[in-house]
Amino acid sequence: MSWFSHLECSVPCGAPAFDPRREQHLCSCGAPLLARYDLEAARSWSRDSPGGRAPNMWRYRELMPIYDGEAPLTLGEGWTPLIHATRIGRELGLSRLFVKDESLNPTNSFKARGLSAAVTRALYLNAKTLSVPSAGNAANAMAAYAAAAGLEAKVFMPKDVKVPFIRECELYGADVTLVDGLITDAGRLAAEQGKLLGWYDMSTLKEPYRIEGKKTMAYELGEQLGWQFPDWFIYPTGGGTGMIGMWKAFEEMERIGWKAAGARPKMVSVQATHCAPIVRAFDQGAERSEMWQDARTIADGLRVPKAIGDFLVLRAVRESGGTAIAVSDADMVRGMRELGAKEGISAAPEGGAALEAVKVLLHDGRIKPADTVVVFNTGGALKYLDVLE
């Protein structure tokens, strides 16, 4: 059974509900659309129910964008390990420091979650050609799931993207276009070509379903921690889909009775020093970010000069009592090395950035020794080995 019912504007702007059985992208006001469910009916669903199911994110299919009789397109994404980082925790004075290690997903990153959900929905909407602008990991994931679905994949990436990302897209049979500029420029070109040719746009938050895959990280953490939620989520933020999705998941879990209402983890958005539009907007008290000029960082996933869902990220950070922190590239690499050498975790620069943000919050006295802290390592180190030289 699925309680998937409709789509609605994330603002909201007063637009009527959107029909998910038709292809939908942004609201007419330009804001992202969000998947909604019959949460009153879902109160009959026990949180013990997923326990005997396959260890992937579709164990929560009742609150996923899939209809009865449809099969999810899965490569085994989700149910990633929650590692108790005892050695680093002991050095920092944190007895309950955990790493949610998303590097064990298909294609080596958390992007597999979002693209599994999005490509599943696109397949049932009879899409033929999928397109995505990406700094790397989303392109790899989209290409892999498109291959599994038998769909054509068009990938647009900045021309200075790391070679392993390009080669992996080609491995899955995707058509790769390298673009002068940043991911925003890649997105512009993808949209221009795709609109003329009828491609299904898989850009971050320009379709409603990547959020739904990412939100399952919050469901998993609840299940893995016996439904006792952490005090802190430390999350590297580019487009911000994961943070938006998990904040959405908290509301869903509260409304169906899986989580006590009120206390949620404090959400910390971690960005790069030279590409920190969310951090700047948070510090300025702004509701939306401004385009970051001359964006640069070794963490490709953080090189997003402006996210379409920035207002949703900022809302989650502020409503949770969290914060936003920028981390230098050098500190990211230090965090990568520390996660590897002390915990055996293959961490991308984004994961290293999240660990370094924990140290900043400890130094400031915001994180307390008794707090439960979850650091999100959103991808693996293998595509970033050049930064360790």
C-alpha positions as CSV (number, residue, x, y, z in Angstrom):
1,M,0.0,0.0,0.0
2,S,1.1,3.6,-0.7
3,W,-0.5,6.7,0.7
4,F,1.0,8.9,-2.0
5,S,-1.8,11.4,-2.9
6,H,-0.7,14.7,-4.5
7,L,1.9,17.4,-5.0
8,E,1.7,20.9,-3.6
9,C,3.7,24.1,-3.9
10,S,6.5,24.4,-1.2
11,V,5.8,28.1,-0.6
12,P,2.7,27.7,-0.7
13,C,1.3,30.2,-3.2
14,G,-2.3,29.2,-3.3
15,A,-2.0,27.0,-6.3
16,P,-4.3,23.9,-6.3
17,A,-2.9,20.4,-5.8
18,F,-0.9,19.0,-8.6
19,D,-1.6,15.5,-10.1
20,P,1.4,13.2,-9.7
21,R,0.1,10.9,-12.5
22,R,1.2,13.6,-14.9
23,E,4.7,15.0,-15.4
24,Q,5.1,17.9,-13.0
25,H,8.1,20.1,-12.3
26,L,8.1,23.5,-10.7
27,C,4.9,25.3,-9.6
28,S,3.6,28.1,-11.8
29,C,5.1,30.5,-9.2
30,G,8.6,29.0,-9.8
31,A,8.9,27.2,-6.4
32,P,9.6,23.5,-6.0
33,L,6.8,21.0,-5.6
34,L,6.6,18.6,-2.7
35,A,5.1,15.1,-2.6
36,R,2.2,14.7,-0.1
37,Y,0.6,11.7,1.5
38,D,-2.6,10.7,3.3
39,L,-0.9,10.9,6.7
40,E,-4.1,10.4,8.6
41,A,-4.5,7.0,7.0
42,A,-0.8,6.3,7.5
43,R,-1.3,6.4,11.3
44,S,-2.4,2.8,11.0
45,W,1.1,1.9,9.8
46,S,3.4,0.6,12.6
47,R,6.9,1.7,12.7
48,D,7.9,-1.9,13.4
49,S,6.6,-2.9,9.9
50,P,9.8,-2.1,7.9
51,G,11.9,-4.3,10.2
52,G,11.5,-7.5,8.2
53,R,11.9,-5.9,4.8
54,A,14.8,-5.7,2.4
55,P,17.6,-3.5,3.6
56,N,17.1,-0.6,1.2
57,M,15.2,2.7,1.3
58,W,12.1,1.2,-0.3
59,R,11.3,-0.4,3.1
60,Y,9.4,2.8,3.6
61,R,7.5,2.6,0.4
62,E,4.1,3.4,2.0
63,L,5.4,7.0,2.2
64,M,7.3,7.0,-1.0
65,P,6.1,8.3,-4.5
66,I,5.0,5.0,-5.9
67,Y,1.6,3.6,-6.5
68,D,0.1,0.2,-5.7
69,G,1.2,-2.3,-8.4
70,E,4.3,-0.4,-9.3
71,A,7.8,-1.8,-8.6
72,P,10.6,0.6,-7.5
73,L,13.7,0.8,-9.6
74,T,16.4,-0.2,-7.1
75,L,20.1,-1.0,-7.1
76,G,20.1,-1.6,-3.4
77,E,20.3,2.1,-2.3
78,G,19.8,3.0,1.4
79,W,20.1,1.3,4.7
80,T,23.6,2.6,4.9
81,P,25.7,2.0,8.1
82,L,25.5,4.3,11.1
83,I,29.1,4.0,12.4
84,H,29.8,4.9,16.0
85,A,33.0,6.9,15.6
86,T,34.5,6.0,19.0
87,R,38.1,6.9,18.4
88,I,37.4,10.4,17.0
89,G,34.6,10.8,19.6
90,R,37.0,10.0,22.4
91,E,39.5,12.6,21.3
92,L,36.8,15.2,21.0
93,G,35.1,14.3,24.2
94,L,31.9,13.0,22.5
95,S,30.7,9.6,23.5
96,R,27.9,9.5,21.0
97,L,29.4,10.7,17.7
98,F,28.1,8.8,14.7
99,V,28.8,8.9,11.0
100,K,26.0,8.0,8.6
101,D,28.2,6.6,5.8
102,E,26.4,7.2,2.5
103,S,29.5,6.2,0.5
104,L,28.2,2.6,0.5
105,N,25.3,3.5,-1.7
106,P,25.3,2.5,-5.4
107,T,27.6,4.8,-7.4
108,N,29.3,5.7,-4.1
109,S,27.1,8.5,-2.8
110,F,23.8,9.6,-1.3
111,K,22.7,10.8,-4.7
112,A,21.6,7.2,-5.4
113,R,18.6,7.6,-3.0
114,G,17.2,10.6,-4.8
115,L,17.8,9.3,-8.3
116,S,16.2,5.9,-7.5
117,A,13.0,7.7,-6.5
118,A,13.1,10.2,-9.3
119,V,13.9,7.7,-12.1
120,T,11.2,5.3,-10.7
121,R,8.6,8.0,-11.1
122,A,9.9,9.2,-14.5
123,L,9.7,5.6,-15.8
124,Y,6.0,5.3,-14.8
125,L,5.4,8.7,-16.3
126,N,6.7,7.3,-19.6
127,A,9.7,9.5,-19.9
128,K,12.2,8.4,-22.6
129,T,15.2,10.7,-22.1
130,L,16.4,12.0,-18.8
131,S,18.7,15.0,-18.3
132,V,20.6,16.4,-15.4
133,P,23.1,19.1,-14.6
134,S,25.6,17.9,-12.0
135,A,29.0,18.5,-10.4
136,G,29.5,14.7,-10.5
137,N,27.8,12.3,-8.1
138,A,24.2,13.1,-9.2
139,A,25.3,12.5,-12.8
140,N,26.7,9.1,-12.0
141,A,23.6,8.1,-10.1
142,M,21.2,9.3,-12.8
143,A,23.2,7.6,-15.5
144,A,23.2,4.3,-13.5
145,Y,19.4,4.3,-12.8
146,A,18.6,5.4,-16.3
147,A,20.6,2.4,-17.6
148,A,18.7,0.1,-15.3
149,A,15.4,1.5,-16.5
150,G,16.4,1.4,-20.2
151,L,16.1,5.1,-20.6
152,E,18.5,7.5,-22.4
153,A,20.6,9.8,-20.1
154,K,21.9,13.2,-21.0
155,V,24.4,14.6,-18.5
156,F,25.7,18.2,-18.3
157,M,28.8,18.9,-16.1
158,P,31.3,21.7,-15.7
159,K,34.3,21.0,-17.9
160,D,36.7,21.0,-14.9
161,V,34.8,18.2,-13.2
162,K,37.0,15.3,-12.0
163,V,37.7,12.7,-14.7
164,P,36.3,9.7,-12.7
165,F,32.9,11.4,-12.7
166,I,33.0,11.6,-16.5
167,R,34.2,8.1,-17.0
168,E,31.6,6.6,-14.7
169,C,28.8,8.4,-16.6
170,E,30.2,7.0,-19.8
171,L,30.4,3.5,-18.2
172,Y,26.6,3.6,-17.8
173,G,26.0,4.7,-21.4
174,A,25.2,8.3,-20.7
175,D,25.8,11.1,-23.2
176,V,28.1,13.7,-21.4
177,T,28.3,17.4,-22.3
178,L,31.0,19.4,-20.6
179,V,30.1,23.1,-20.0
180,D,32.2,26.2,-19.5
181,G,31.4,27.5,-16.0
182,L,29.6,26.1,-12.9
183,I,26.7,23.8,-12.3
184,T,24.3,26.7,-12.8
185,D,25.7,27.1,-16.3
186,A,25.3,23.4,-16.9
187,G,21.7,23.6,-15.7
188,R,21.0,26.5,-18.0
189,L,22.3,24.6,-21.1
190,A,20.5,21.4,-20.1
191,A,17.2,23.2,-19.7
192,E,17.6,25.0,-23.1
193,Q,18.3,21.8,-25.0
194,G,15.9,19.6,-23.0
195,K,12.9,21.9,-23.4
196,L,13.2,21.8,-27.2
197,L,13.6,18.0,-27.3
198,G,11.1,17.0,-24.6
199,W,13.6,15.6,-22.1
200,Y,12.6,14.9,-18.6
201,D,14.4,17.4,-16.3
202,M,16.0,15.7,-13.3
203,S,17.6,18.9,-11.9
204,T,17.7,19.3,-8.1
205,L,14.3,20.4,-6.9
206,K,13.0,21.0,-10.4
207,E,11.2,17.7,-10.1
208,P,9.5,16.6,-6.8
209,Y,10.9,13.2,-6.2
210,R,14.7,13.4,-5.4
211,I,13.6,14.8,-2.1
212,E,11.6,11.7,-1.3
213,G,14.6,9.4,-1.8
214,K,16.8,11.7,0.4
215,K,14.2,11.9,3.2
216,T,14.7,8.2,3.9
217,M,18.0,9.0,5.7
218,A,15.9,10.4,8.5
219,Y,13.6,7.3,8.6
220,E,16.7,5.1,8.7
221,L,18.3,7.0,11.5
222,G,15.2,6.7,13.6
223,E,15.1,3.0,13.0
224,Q,18.8,2.5,13.6
225,L,18.8,4.5,16.9
226,G,15.6,2.9,18.3
227,W,13.5,5.9,17.4
228,Q,15.6,8.1,19.7
229,F,16.6,11.0,17.5
230,P,20.0,12.7,17.7
231,D,20.6,16.2,19.0
232,W,22.5,17.3,15.9
233,F,22.6,16.6,12.2
234,I,25.8,17.9,10.6
235,Y,25.0,18.0,6.9
236,P,27.2,19.2,3.9
237,T,24.9,21.4,1.8
238,G,25.1,22.1,-1.9
239,G,21.6,22.0,-3.4
240,G,20.2,21.0,0.0
241,T,17.8,18.3,-1.1
242,G,18.8,16.0,1.7
243,M,18.3,18.6,4.4
244,I,14.9,19.6,3.0
245,G,13.9,15.9,2.6
246,M,14.9,15.0,6.2
247,W,13.1,18.0,7.6
248,K,10.0,16.9,5.7
249,A,10.4,13.4,7.0
250,F,10.3,14.7,10.6
251,E,7.0,16.2,10.0
252,E,5.7,13.0,8.4
253,M,6.9,10.9,11.3
254,E,5.4,13.2,13.9
255,R,2.0,13.2,12.1
256,I,1.9,9.4,11.8
257,G,3.0,8.8,15.4
258,W,6.5,7.5,14.8
259,K,8.2,10.4,16.5
260,A,7.3,12.6,19.4
261,A,6.3,16.1,18.2
262,G,8.5,19.0,19.0
263,A,12.1,18.1,19.6
264,R,14.0,17.6,16.3
265,P,17.7,17.4,15.6
266,K,19.4,20.8,15.2
267,M,20.2,21.0,11.5
268,V,23.7,22.3,10.6
269,S,24.3,23.3,7.0
270,V,28.0,23.0,6.2
271,Q,29.4,24.7,3.1
272,A,32.8,25.7,1.6
273,T,34.5,28.9,2.6
274,H,34.6,30.0,-1.1
275,C,31.1,28.9,-1.9
276,A,28.9,29.6,1.1
277,P,25.6,31.3,0.0
278,I,23.5,29.5,2.6
279,V,26.0,30.5,5.4
280,R,26.0,34.1,4.3
281,A,22.2,34.3,4.1
282,F,21.8,32.7,7.5
283,D,24.3,35.1,9.0
284,Q,22.5,38.1,7.4
285,G,19.0,36.8,8.5
286,A,17.9,36.6,4.9
287,E,15.2,34.3,3.7
288,R,17.0,33.5,0.5
289,S,20.6,33.5,-0.6
290,E,22.3,35.6,-3.2
291,M,24.3,34.2,-6.1
292,W,27.9,33.5,-4.9
293,Q,30.5,35.0,-7.2
294,D,33.6,33.1,-8.1
295,A,32.5,29.9,-6.4
296,R,35.4,27.5,-5.9
297,T,36.1,24.4,-3.7
298,I,37.6,21.0,-4.0
299,A,34.2,19.6,-2.8
300,D,32.3,19.4,-6.2
301,G,29.0,18.7,-4.4
302,L,29.4,22.0,-2.5
303,R,30.2,24.2,-5.5
304,V,26.6,25.4,-5.9
305,P,26.5,29.2,-6.1
306,K,22.8,29.4,-5.5
307,A,20.3,26.6,-4.7
308,I,16.7,26.9,-6.0
309,G,15.5,25.5,-2.6
310,D,17.7,27.8,-0.5
311,F,14.7,29.2,1.4
312,L,13.7,25.6,2.4
313,V,17.2,24.9,3.7
314,L,17.3,28.1,5.7
315,R,13.9,27.4,7.1
316,A,15.0,24.0,8.4
317,V,18.2,25.4,9.9
318,R,16.3,28.2,11.7
319,E,13.3,26.2,12.9
320,S,15.5,23.5,14.3
321,G,17.7,25.9,16.2
322,G,20.7,24.9,14.1
323,T,23.3,27.0,12.3
324,A,25.3,27.3,9.1
325,I,29.1,27.0,9.0
326,A,31.7,27.4,6.3
327,V,34.8,25.2,6.2
328,S,38.1,25.7,4.2
329,D,39.3,23.2,1.7
330,A,42.3,22.5,3.8
331,D,40.1,21.6,6.7
332,M,38.0,19.3,4.6
333,V,41.0,17.3,3.6
334,R,42.1,17.1,7.2
335,G,38.6,15.8,8.0
336,M,38.8,13.2,5.2
337,R,42.2,12.0,6.5
338,E,40.9,11.8,10.0
339,L,37.8,9.8,9.1
340,G,40.0,7.4,7.1
341,A,42.9,7.0,9.5
342,K,40.9,6.8,12.7
343,E,37.6,5.2,11.7
344,G,38.3,3.4,8.4
345,I,35.7,5.5,6.6
346,S,36.2,6.5,3.0
347,A,35.1,10.1,3.1
348,A,34.6,12.6,0.3
349,P,35.6,16.2,1.1
350,E,32.0,16.9,2.0
351,G,32.2,14.4,4.8
352,G,35.4,15.9,5.9
353,A,33.8,19.3,6.0
354,A,31.0,18.0,8.2
355,L,33.5,16.5,10.7
356,E,35.4,19.8,10.9
357,A,32.1,21.6,11.6
358,V,31.6,19.5,14.7
359,K,34.9,20.8,16.0
360,V,33.8,24.4,15.4
361,L,30.6,23.8,17.3
362,L,32.4,22.0,20.2
363,H,34.9,24.9,20.4
364,D,32.0,27.4,20.6
365,G,30.3,25.4,23.3
366,R,27.2,24.7,21.3
367,I,27.7,20.9,21.1
368,K,27.8,19.4,24.6
369,P,29.8,16.3,25.6
370,A,26.5,14.4,26.3
371,D,24.9,15.2,22.9
372,T,24.3,12.7,20.2
373,V,25.8,14.0,16.9
374,V,25.4,12.5,13.5
375,V,27.8,13.5,10.8
376,F,26.8,12.8,7.2
377,N,29.5,11.5,4.9
378,T,27.7,11.9,1.6
379,G,30.1,10.1,-0.6
380,G,33.4,8.2,-0.9
381,A,37.0,9.3,-1.3
382,L,37.9,7.3,-4.4
383,K,36.8,9.9,-6.9
384,Y,38.7,12.6,-4.9
385,L,42.0,10.9,-4.4
386,D,43.8,13.8,-6.2
387,V,43.0,16.2,-3.3
388,L,45.0,14.0,-1.0
389,E,48.3,14.4,-2.9
